[in-house]
């Protein structure tokens, strides 16, 4: 088992110190990362905590999953590796190279 935990459903008022203090009750915390939104610089509601051992990580899962922190029931489990995502972020915000017609009023791109 890994010693890196995903902690989700955090209140947006929760700080990195709050998260570390909550998890430290179950073992030695070596790293805490609260994920922040790049645009607003506000918390995104989840973070990652690395424990000193897999045993400490399991204690934290058993002790915190479903428990209240800041008025929210936490989701705590073993962090999974980040999935590969296509470059450019998808989401339709990229360039249009094919089809679509753009601002041509629905006319064909042909002469």
N, C-alpha and C positions, 0 to 999 in steps of 0.2 A: 504494500500500500504506500502511496505517496504521502509526503508530509506537507503538501501544499493544499490549502483549502479555498474553496469558493464560498463567499458569504454574500447572500443575496437578500433582497427585500429590506434593505437598510433605509432608515429614515434619511431624508435629505439633510437633516440637521446633525446626523452622526459624523463625528470627526474621526480621523485616523487614530487619535489617542483613545477615543471612546471604544473603537473596534479592538484595538490592541488590549486595552484593559479588560474587556469582556472575555476575550479569548485566553488571556494570560492566566485566568483563574483555573485553567485546565492543563497548563504546561508552559514550557518555555517558548516564547515567540521570537523568531529570528528576523522576520520581516513582515511589514504590513503595508499594503498598497490599496488605497481607496481610489477607485476609478473616477476621473473627472471628465466632464464634458468639455471638449476643446473650444467650443464657441462661447459658452457662458461661464466657463471655469467653475461650475457648480457640480457637486457630487452626482453621479449617475445612479446611485442606489445599490451599488454592489462593490465588492472588493475582494482581495486575495490576502490570505495570511499563511505564512510559512512557519511551521512549527519545528522544533529541534528534532523531533522523532516522529515516526509513524504512530507510535503508541499515544503520544500527546495529541496528535491530530485526531485519532479515533476518540479520545476522551472529549475533545472539543466538539466533535460531531455529535456524540451522544448527549453532551451537556447543553448544547446550544440550539440544535436543530428544532425549530418550532417554538423556541422560547422568545419572550418579548424583549426587545431592545428599542427604546425610543418610541414605544407605542406600536411596533410592528413585529409580527412573528417572523423570525429569521429563517432563512433557508441556508443550511450549512452542509456541504458535502465535499468530497475529494474533487479538486480542480482537474478538469480534463484539458488536454493539450488544445491549443487554439486551432480551429479548423482553417485549412487553406481557403482563401477567398480570392476570386479573380481580381487582378489589378484594375485600378480605376474605380473601385468601389461599387460598380453596378448602379442600381437605383435609377437608371434612366437619365442621369445628369451629365453623361458624357457627350461626346461629339456624335452627330448623326452623319454617317458616311454613306448609308445605303437607304434608298427609298424615302418615304416621308414627304417629299416635295417641299417641305419647309414653308416659306412665305409665298409660294407660287400659286396660291389659290386652288390647289388640287390639280393643277395641270401637270402633264407629264414632263419629265426632264428631257425628253427627246424633241427634236426640231419639228 
